[in-house]
Amino acid sequence: MNAVLDRPPAPVPTAEPAIAVAGLQKAFAKTEVLRGVDLTVQPGEIFALLGANGAGKTTLIRILSTLMRADAGSASVAGHDVASQPGAVRESISLTGQFAAVDEKLTGRENLALVARLRHRPTPNAIADEMLSRFDLVDAGSRAAATYSGGMRRRLDIAMSLIGSPAVIFLDEPTTGLDPEARQEVWATVKHLARGGTTVLLTTQYLEEAEQLADRIAILHRGRILVTGTLAELTALLPAATVEYVEKRPSLEEVFFALTGEEGAGETDAGPASTDKETGR
């Protein structure tokens, strides 16, 4: 698919950013992983941190989510300093790692209700039913999570992360290891979050993922932010290519969706949709 998926307009900058990072540094032994990172993310924005493996993406997410302390610099999330107010930061965020953190022996509904109880919510079963409906997992709610497809499992994982309505959600390479259909399901879910006003900071090494989802993109390379901007701003950094009229063969992705008839699945305004509610495939 070549066209950028529909997404809400980029948020207007406010006086209080959702995430503010200045001069952040982190080293392990003699290896510098972050070398003075600066970035700002606005409330309700989808901000993509793009970089190759080893660029420092996960280290930055771990610092922002209070799982690791920086060596130097400052960072705040939802107005709270990550170093001096870690408890307040943790109450304001949710973190979804590279692999879905669901209990495969429990059903989807049981997974959601468990997280609601851990967050001391008063009506865990009602919350579980609400999240199943919101993420189009009602028909799969009574099945063990082990029977879910990759995309369904990731959607359940994100639904669990949103219990308690965190202001900021961190998605660390959310589509790693997923097939094209499952990736599109997750993309639709992320867009759905932005429509609800959630601030999303996602890390990815997939160029297309950043193009499809992000209001703004920062390129992280060897521990430094090289550039930050919208897709249009970044593409304007290079001269326009010379147009040549040649026969264009379809991409493998275009062939895949043409044959399966699944293009556009999960992209309705009502929220993400499963590709197959009964089988999970």
C-alpha positions, 0 to 999 in steps of 0.5 A: 500500500503506497498511500498514507493512511488517514489520520487526525490533524497534527496537534497544535503545540501547547505550553506544556508538552507531553514529553520533553527531553533535553541533553539526555545521556546514557552509557554502558561501561565505555559504550555511549548509547545516548549522546545528548538527545533532545526532543519534544512531543505534544499532547495527542501527537503520534511521534515516531522515533526512527532508527536502526537496531542499536541506535538507542531507541529502547534505552530512551523509552526505558529512561522515559518510563522510569525503568532506567536512570539517565547519566545526564540531561533531563526528561519529563513526561506529562509534566513530571520529572522522570528522575525526581517524580518517578511515581507520578510518571508511572501513573501517567503512562503505559508501556507496550514492549516489543513482544505482547505481554499477555498471559496465554493461559487466560482468556482475553477477558481475563487478561483485561480484568486482571490488569484492571484489578492490578490498577485498582479499578472498581469494576474490572469485569465491566472494564474488560467488556468495554475494552473488548468492544473498543478493540473489536475482540468481543467474539474472541474474549472467551478464548485463551490468548494462546489461540489469538493471531499475532495482530489480535494478541498485540491489540489485546496487549495495547488494550491492557496498556490503556486500562486506567486511561494513561495520558502517554503510551510508549510503543516500543517497536509494536509490529516486530515479527508481525505479518502484513495483515497484523501490522495493518491491524496495529496501525489502525489501533494506533490511529484510533488511540490518537483520535481519542487524544492519547499521546503516542511515542513509538519506536520503529525501524520500519520506514513505512510505519513511520510514514503511515502513522507519525505526525512527526518523526525523529531520526535517531542515529548512534545515540543522537537525534539527526533531524526532527520534523513532519514527513513533508519536512523530512522529504523536503531535505533532499532534492526532488527526484527526476520523473521518468515514465517507466512501467511500474510492476506491482509490489509484493505487498500490493499483490498480497492484498489484491489476492487476499482482499484484505486491504484496508481492514481495521481502518474504520472510524469505529476502531480497529477490526480483526481480520477473522474473528473466529479463527484469528487468522 
